[in-house]
Protein backbone atom coordinates (compact mmCIF):
# COMPACT_ATOMS: atom_id res chain seq x y z
CA UNK A 1 0.00 0.00 0.00
CA UNK A 2 1.06 3.54 -0.67
CA UNK A 3 1.42 6.21 1.99
CA UNK A 4 -1.51 8.15 0.59
CA UNK A 5 -3.75 5.06 0.90
CA UNK A 6 -2.67 4.53 4.51
CA UNK A 7 -3.44 8.16 5.39
CA UNK A 8 -6.98 7.76 4.06
CA UNK A 9 -7.72 4.76 6.34
CA UNK A 10 -9.56 5.26 9.60
CA UNK A 11 -7.74 4.55 12.83
CA UNK A 12 -9.67 1.32 13.51
CA UNK A 13 -8.94 0.01 10.00
CA UNK A 14 -5.24 0.84 10.41
CA UNK A 15 -5.10 -1.01 13.75
CA UNK A 16 -6.77 -4.10 12.21
CA UNK A 17 -4.27 -4.03 9.33
CA UNK A 18 -1.29 -3.84 11.69
CA UNK A 19 -2.63 -6.62 13.92
CA UNK A 20 -3.14 -8.80 10.86
CA UNK A 21 0.50 -8.25 9.79
CA UNK A 22 1.78 -9.02 13.31
CA UNK A 23 -0.21 -12.26 13.38
CA UNK A 24 1.34 -13.34 10.08
CA UNK A 25 4.88 -12.55 11.29
CA UNK A 26 4.36 -14.42 14.56
CA UNK A 27 3.00 -17.48 12.78
CA UNK A 28 6.05 -17.50 10.51
CA UNK A 29 8.38 -17.24 13.51
CA UNK A 30 6.75 -20.12 15.36
CA UNK A 31 7.30 -22.63 12.57
CA UNK A 32 9.76 -25.25 13.76
CA UNK A 33 12.98 -25.40 11.80
CA UNK A 34 13.80 -28.99 10.86
CA UNK A 35 17.15 -30.10 12.25
CA UNK A 36 19.63 -31.40 9.69
CA UNK A 37 19.98 -35.14 9.82
CA UNK A 38 23.41 -36.52 10.47
CA UNK A 39 23.85 -39.38 8.05
CA UNK A 40 26.94 -41.49 8.52
CA UNK A 41 28.69 -42.40 5.26
CA UNK A 42 28.71 -46.04 4.30
CA UNK A 43 32.24 -47.37 4.60
CA UNK A 44 33.80 -49.50 1.89
CA UNK A 45 34.68 -53.02 3.01
CA UNK A 46 38.38 -53.44 3.68
CA UNK A 47 40.48 -55.71 1.50
CA UNK A 48 42.43 -58.51 3.09
CA UNK A 49 46.06 -57.80 3.93
CA UNK A 50 47.26 -60.54 1.57
CA UNK A 51 45.38 -58.96 -1.32
CA UNK A 52 46.78 -55.48 -0.54
CA UNK A 53 50.36 -56.83 -0.35
CA UNK A 54 49.89 -58.62 -3.67
CA UNK A 55 48.65 -55.42 -5.37
CA UNK A 56 51.53 -53.44 -3.86
CA UNK A 57 54.13 -55.91 -5.11
CA UNK A 58 52.61 -55.89 -8.61
CA UNK A 59 52.95 -52.10 -8.79
CA UNK A 60 56.66 -51.98 -7.88
CA UNK A 61 58.73 -50.48 -10.71
CA UNK A 62 62.16 -51.95 -11.38
CA UNK A 63 65.01 -49.49 -10.71
CA UNK A 64 67.05 -48.17 -13.68
CA UNK A 65 70.19 -50.07 -14.73
CA UNK A 66 72.60 -47.72 -13.01
CA UNK A 67 71.16 -48.65 -9.59
CA UNK A 68 71.01 -52.43 -10.09
CA UNK A 69 73.65 -54.83 -8.72
CA UNK A 70 76.69 -55.51 -10.89
CA UNK A 71 76.40 -52.30 -12.90
CA UNK A 72 79.63 -50.65 -14.03
CA UNK A 73 79.40 -47.23 -15.58
CA UNK A 74 81.07 -46.78 -18.95
CA UNK A 75 82.58 -43.38 -19.63
CA UNK A 76 81.27 -41.66 -22.75
CA UNK A 77 83.88 -40.46 -25.21
CA UNK A 78 84.62 -36.73 -25.14
CA UNK A 79 84.06 -35.08 -28.45
CA UNK A 80 83.92 -31.41 -27.48
CA UNK A 81 86.89 -29.59 -26.01
CA UNK A 82 86.18 -27.11 -23.24
CA UNK A 83 86.92 -23.50 -24.25
CA UNK A 84 90.40 -22.30 -23.36
CA UNK A 85 89.01 -19.28 -21.48
CA UNK A 86 87.28 -21.58 -19.02
CA UNK A 87 90.59 -23.21 -18.12
CA UNK A 88 92.35 -19.90 -17.34
CA UNK A 89 91.73 -18.09 -14.12
CA UNK A 90 92.25 -14.40 -13.49
Beta strands, then each sheet from edge to edge (+ up, - down):
end
